Amino acid sequence: MAIPAGSQRENETLLRAAVLFKFGGTSDADIYLGSPPLAAALHRLLQSVVQAATQAGGTKEAEGWRRTYRLAGHAERWNTVAAYAARHPRWDSLGSQERRDWIDVIASPYWLSEEEYGDLIQAAEESNEK
């Protein structure tokens, strides 16, 4: 679903600013890492940006947005997601799908491949052991 308000450039700017804030490492942003409403909003905003680029005929631009928001391409953010995931108060008792859902919240708007979920869960386990 597209976000109707604002121009494409405004939506792109808002997405970038929100991601910088969320993953900025400040205490102000800490609570937002695990915020389902923010995760959903960022996911929708990225979808809107990609959809607008595609509709404008910019398939290369749309693919660029998809590549940019692939978590595997951002080692520092990967580590942030792994460390924060392990902080879930019930991490040890969460099932596989619940862990994936929690990781999706933390990582949003970034996406992971199927294989990367397992790698990230393992990284979270290792982070939890430290």
C-alpha positions as CSV (number, residue, x, y, z in Angstrom):
1,M,0.0,0.0,0.0
2,A,1.4,3.4,-1.0
3,I,1.7,6.2,1.4
4,P,-0.1,9.0,-0.4
5,A,1.3,12.1,1.4
6,G,4.4,13.8,0.2
7,S,6.5,13.6,-2.9
8,Q,8.7,10.7,-3.8
9,R,11.8,12.7,-2.6
10,E,10.1,13.5,0.7
11,N,9.3,9.9,1.3
12,E,12.8,8.8,0.4
13,T,14.2,11.5,2.8
14,L,11.8,10.5,5.6
15,L,12.8,6.8,5.2
16,R,16.5,7.6,5.3
17,A,16.1,9.9,8.3
18,A,14.0,7.4,10.2
19,V,16.5,4.6,9.6
20,L,19.4,6.8,10.7
21,F,17.5,7.7,13.9
22,K,16.4,4.1,14.6
23,F,19.9,2.6,14.1
24,G,21.8,5.7,15.4
25,G,22.8,4.0,18.6
26,T,21.5,6.7,20.9
27,S,19.5,6.0,24.0
28,D,16.6,8.0,22.6
29,A,16.3,5.5,19.7
30,D,16.8,2.4,21.8
31,I,13.1,1.8,22.5
32,Y,12.3,2.2,18.8
33,L,14.5,-0.7,17.7
34,G,11.8,-3.0,19.1
35,S,8.8,-1.0,18.2
36,P,6.3,-2.9,16.1
37,P,4.4,0.2,15.0
38,L,7.6,1.9,13.8
39,A,8.7,-1.3,12.1
40,A,5.4,-1.5,10.2
41,A,5.6,2.2,9.3
42,L,9.2,1.8,7.9
43,H,8.2,-1.3,6.0
44,R,5.3,0.5,4.4
45,L,7.4,3.5,3.6
46,L,10.1,1.4,1.9
47,Q,7.4,-0.4,-0.1
48,S,5.9,2.9,-1.1
49,V,9.3,4.3,-2.3
50,V,10.0,1.1,-4.3
51,Q,6.5,1.0,-5.8
52,A,6.8,4.7,-6.8
53,A,10.1,4.1,-8.4
54,T,8.8,1.1,-10.3
55,Q,5.7,3.0,-11.5
56,A,7.9,5.8,-12.7
57,G,9.7,3.3,-14.9
58,G,12.8,3.2,-12.7
59,T,13.3,-0.5,-12.4
60,K,17.0,0.0,-11.8
61,E,16.2,2.6,-9.1
62,A,13.6,0.3,-7.5
63,E,16.2,-2.5,-7.4
64,G,18.7,-0.1,-5.9
65,W,16.3,0.6,-3.0
66,R,15.8,-3.2,-2.5
67,R,19.6,-3.8,-2.5
68,T,20.2,-0.8,-0.1
69,Y,17.7,-2.2,2.4
70,R,19.1,-5.7,2.5
71,L,20.4,-6.3,6.1
72,A,23.3,-8.5,4.9
73,G,24.9,-5.5,3.3
74,H,25.2,-3.6,6.6
75,A,27.5,-5.3,9.0
76,E,27.1,-2.8,11.8
77,R,23.3,-2.9,11.6
78,W,23.4,-6.7,11.4
79,N,25.4,-6.7,14.7
80,T,22.9,-4.2,16.3
81,V,19.9,-6.4,15.3
82,A,21.6,-9.6,16.6
83,A,22.5,-8.0,20.0
84,Y,19.1,-6.4,20.4
85,A,17.3,-9.6,19.4
86,A,19.0,-11.5,22.3
87,R,17.7,-8.8,24.7
88,H,14.1,-10.0,24.3
89,P,13.0,-11.0,27.8
90,R,11.8,-14.4,26.5
91,W,14.4,-15.0,23.8
92,D,15.3,-18.4,25.1
93,S,11.7,-19.6,25.0
94,L,10.6,-18.0,21.7
95,G,9.8,-20.4,18.9
96,S,11.4,-20.2,15.5
97,Q,8.6,-18.1,13.9
98,E,8.4,-15.9,17.0
99,R,12.2,-15.2,16.7
100,R,11.8,-14.4,13.0
101,D,8.9,-12.0,13.8
102,W,11.0,-10.3,16.5
103,I,13.9,-10.0,14.2
104,D,11.7,-8.5,11.5
105,V,10.6,-5.8,13.9
106,I,14.1,-4.9,14.9
107,A,15.5,-5.0,11.4
108,S,12.7,-3.2,9.6
109,P,12.9,-1.8,7.0
110,Y,15.8,-4.1,6.2
111,W,15.0,-7.5,4.8
112,L,16.7,-10.9,5.2
113,S,16.8,-14.0,3.0
114,E,15.6,-17.3,4.4
115,E,19.2,-18.5,5.1
116,E,20.1,-15.2,6.7
117,Y,17.4,-15.6,9.4
118,G,19.3,-18.7,10.7
119,D,22.6,-16.8,10.5
120,L,21.1,-13.9,12.5
121,I,19.5,-16.1,15.1
122,Q,22.9,-17.8,15.6
123,A,24.6,-14.4,15.9
124,A,22.0,-13.4,18.5
125,E,22.7,-16.6,20.4
126,E,26.4,-15.8,20.4
127,S,25.7,-12.3,21.4
128,N,23.6,-13.6,24.3
129,E,26.5,-15.8,25.5
130,K,28.9,-12.9,25.8
